[in-house]
Amino acid sequence: MIGIIGFNDLHLLQFLNKYTNILDKNGITDYEVIFWNRSAVDYKKSFEGQAIAYDVPLDTYLPFHKKIFAFMGYKRFLNKTIKSRKYDKLIILTSQSAIPLYKQLNGKYRNRFVYDYRDITKETESKIYRRMVLNLINASYCTMMSSLGFLEELGIPRDNHIILAHNTQKICSHSDYFPSISYDSPIRITFWGMVRQPEFNCMFCDAFGNDARFSITYHGEGFYKHIQEYCEGKGYKNISFTGRYTMDQIPSFAENTDIIHCVYEYRNDVRMKTALQVKLYDAIKYRKPLLLNKGSYVSEYVNNETIALSLDVEGEKNIADEVYNWFCGLHSDALDKSFGVLEKKVYQDDMIFENKLYEFIKG
C-alpha cells in the first residue's frame, strides 16, 4: 500500500490530484491520503484511494508560536499512522510534510518515498533546515521539483533523480484557445493571483500610470489596497483593483486581457526568481503573451520573445514604450505556433513525471 502524506486540508493539497489522477488512471487504488482537517469541515475526496483525516481544528492565521503544539500533535499522528498502516512506499507532499517525518524517511523509508518539493521556504534562513532538505532529496527515490530553478540555489546538480513537476494538476496537452491580438488602445495588462511586493508593484504602475495606450488591472487579495492607495494618490486613472476572486472567474479575466502581468521583484526574494509561476500555465492555456523578469528562471524556461517580454522594471527606462512596440509586433499565427512549442515542452516534462511516478509505484 502507498501512503500519500499532506500537511493541510484536503481541498488545499493543490497538487494531490496530479498524483492521484495517475494512480487512478492506471487502476492503482491501494493507497491512502493522510491530511490535516484543520477547517473541521466534511471533506470531499476526488480520488479512488482512502482518506485518513487528523480532525483537530487550527486557525491558520495564528502566529507560529501558538501553532507549535498543534504541529507536534500532527507529527505524532503521522508517525503513528505510518507505523500502524505499514505502508510499502510513501509520497510526501511538500517540505512541511517531509521535515516532521525526517527520521523515518532517512531510515526505514530511505529510497522508498517520492519527495514533492514545491517551494524554497526556510532553506535560505536556516543551515540546519537546508541540510535536512538536502538529505531528504538524497534519501528519496526521486524528488519531484516544481521548478529546476531551485537547483542552483540549493547547490545540487541536475540528474535523473530530480524530475520537473509542473505546477499544473492536469497534464498540459492541447489548448482549445487561439490567440486574438487587438491593437486598439488601451492594451489591457492584467494580473491575477495573490498581490505581493507592494513597493515593486507601485514602481510597475509608475511605468504605465496615465499612459492612454494601456490599462492595468489587478485581480486578487493581499497587498492590493496599499498599491491602490498609491495609485489614487498619484492620480492614475488607468489602473484598477478588484480584490478577491474565485477560480471560476479566471476565464473571464483572460478574455479581457491582452498581456498577462507576471513580473515579480526577485533581488530580495529568491523564491520569485527561481519559481515557475502558475500564470505561465494560464498563458499557455489561454494563449496570452506574458511580461516576465529578466534573469528569472521562468524567463529562461520560456526563452521566446514572441510569447514573453522580459523586463528590468528597476533598471530600465521607457518600459511602456518597450512593451508597446513589442506587443504591436506580435501576430496571432506566430504567437499560437510559439505557444504550441512551449505547450509541447510542458507536456513532455509531464510525461517524464508520469513515467517516473509509475516506475516508482511498480518498482
Secondary structure, 3 states (H helix, E strand, C coil): CEEEECCCCHHHCCCHHHHHHHHHHCCCCCEEEEEECCCCCCCCCCCCCEEEEECCCCCCCCCHHHCHHHHHHHHHHHHHHHHHHCCCEEEEECHHHHHHHHHHHHCCCCCCEEEEECCCCCCCCCHHHHHHHHHHHHHCCEEEECCCCHHHHHCCCCCCCEEECCCCCCCCCCCCCCCCCCCCCCEEEEEECCECCHHHHHHHHHHHCCCCCEEEEEECCECHHHHHHHHHHHCCCCEEEEECCCHHHHHHHHHCCCEEECCCCCCCCHHHHHCCCCHHHHHHHHCCCEEEECCCHHHHHHCCCCCEEEECCCCCCCHHHHHHHHHHCCCHHHHHHHHHHHHHHHHHHHHHHHHHHHHHHHC
